[in-house]
Every structure is written in C-alpha cells, then in structure tokens.
Amino acid sequence: MSSETQGHLWQILGYTSNVLFGLSLVFQWWVSERQKKSVVPLGFWWMRNVAAAIQLVYGAGISQGPVILTSVTGLFTYTRNILLIRREQRGGPVAPAGD
C-alpha cells in the first residue's frame, strides 16, 4: 500500500471519529427533545466511547501524543459514566451529585 493511500486511510479514520463525536451530540439533543428535558442517554456515552477508541487508533497511527492523551482521557471518562449508569440501573448505590 502506498504512503499516499495510507495517509488517506488515516484521514478517513480521523474524520470518522469526529463525525461520531458530532453525532453523539445530535443524538443527545434528539433524545432531550423527545423527552422535553435535558437528558444524557446511555447511547451518548457509548457513541463517545467508540469515537474515542477510533481516535486513539488514529492518534497512535499518526504518532500524535496529544491525540492519544485526549483519547485515553475520554475513554476513561466515558467508560466510567457507562459503569455508573449501569450500577444505577441495577439498583446499586450512587453517590449524590456535588453542588
């Protein structure tokens, strides 16, 4: 595979992660509009998690430390939110939100 083709594939991967990040916001907005209140659904966090994983691969592929760092931080945060939501759905203890 030529380096030009590889470059295009990396760009496609980078754009894919950005589109998915954007779509997660549209999804969150759509769910909120349907429920007539601000809601952050579980699907939002899954979309962010997948986008961050794609972005991590992209960052590693183009050897960009800042992209890698941002992706890893996002993966940690998004995964934690998924775990908290799952715990709440199972009836487990949830810490009160700080004011």
C-alpha positions as CSV (number, residue, x, y, z in Angstrom):
1,M,0.0,0.0,0.0
2,S,1.4,3.4,-0.9
3,S,2.1,6.0,1.7
4,E,-0.4,8.3,0.0
5,T,-3.1,5.6,0.3
6,Q,-2.1,5.1,4.0
7,G,-2.4,8.8,4.5
8,H,-5.9,8.9,3.1
9,L,-6.9,5.9,5.3
10,W,-5.7,7.7,8.4
11,Q,-7.6,10.8,7.4
12,I,-10.8,8.8,6.9
13,L,-10.3,7.3,10.4
14,G,-9.8,10.7,11.9
15,Y,-12.9,12.1,10.2
16,T,-14.9,9.1,11.2
17,S,-14.1,9.7,14.9
18,N,-15.0,13.4,14.6
19,V,-18.3,12.6,12.8
20,L,-19.2,10.1,15.6
21,F,-18.4,12.7,18.3
22,G,-20.7,15.1,16.5
23,L,-23.4,12.6,16.0
24,S,-23.4,11.8,19.7
25,L,-24.3,15.4,20.4
26,V,-27.1,15.3,17.8
27,F,-28.3,12.1,19.5
28,Q,-28.3,13.6,22.9
29,W,-30.2,16.7,21.6
30,W,-32.8,14.4,19.8
31,V,-33.4,12.3,23.0
32,S,-33.8,15.5,25.1
33,E,-36.2,17.0,22.6
34,R,-38.3,13.8,22.7
35,Q,-38.4,13.8,26.5
36,K,-38.9,17.6,26.7
37,K,-36.0,17.8,29.2
38,S,-32.2,17.7,29.2
39,V,-31.1,14.0,29.1
40,V,-27.8,12.3,28.6
41,P,-28.7,8.8,27.4
42,L,-26.5,5.7,27.7
43,G,-26.2,5.7,23.9
44,F,-24.5,9.1,24.1
45,W,-21.7,7.6,26.2
46,W,-21.3,4.6,24.0
47,M,-21.0,6.7,20.9
48,R,-18.4,8.9,22.7
49,N,-16.5,5.8,23.8
50,V,-16.4,4.3,20.3
51,A,-15.3,7.6,18.9
52,A,-12.6,7.9,21.4
53,A,-11.4,4.4,20.7
54,I,-11.2,5.2,17.0
55,Q,-9.5,8.5,17.8
56,L,-6.9,6.6,19.9
57,V,-6.1,4.3,17.0
58,Y,-5.9,7.3,14.7
59,G,-3.6,9.2,17.1
60,A,-1.3,6.2,17.5
61,G,-1.3,5.7,13.7
62,I,-0.1,9.2,13.1
63,S,2.1,9.3,16.2
64,Q,0.4,12.3,17.8
65,G,0.8,12.3,21.6
66,P,-1.8,15.0,22.3
67,V,-4.5,13.0,20.3
68,I,-3.5,9.8,22.2
69,L,-3.7,11.6,25.6
70,T,-7.1,13.1,24.8
71,S,-8.5,9.8,23.6
72,V,-7.3,7.9,26.7
73,T,-8.8,10.6,29.0
74,G,-12.1,10.4,27.1
75,L,-12.1,6.6,27.2
76,F,-11.7,6.7,31.0
77,T,-14.4,9.3,31.5
78,Y,-16.9,7.8,29.1
79,T,-16.4,4.2,30.4
80,R,-16.8,5.5,34.0
81,N,-20.1,7.1,33.1
82,I,-21.3,3.9,31.5
83,L,-20.4,2.0,34.6
84,L,-22.2,4.5,36.8
85,I,-25.4,4.3,34.7
86,R,-25.3,0.5,34.7
87,R,-24.9,0.5,38.5
88,E,-27.8,2.8,38.9
89,Q,-30.0,0.7,36.6
90,R,-29.2,-2.4,38.7
91,G,-30.2,-0.5,41.9
92,G,-26.7,-0.1,43.3
93,P,-25.6,2.8,45.4
94,V,-25.0,6.1,43.6
95,A,-23.1,8.9,45.2
96,P,-25.0,12.2,45.4
97,A,-24.0,14.9,43.0
98,G,-21.9,17.7,44.4
99,D,-23.2,21.3,44.3
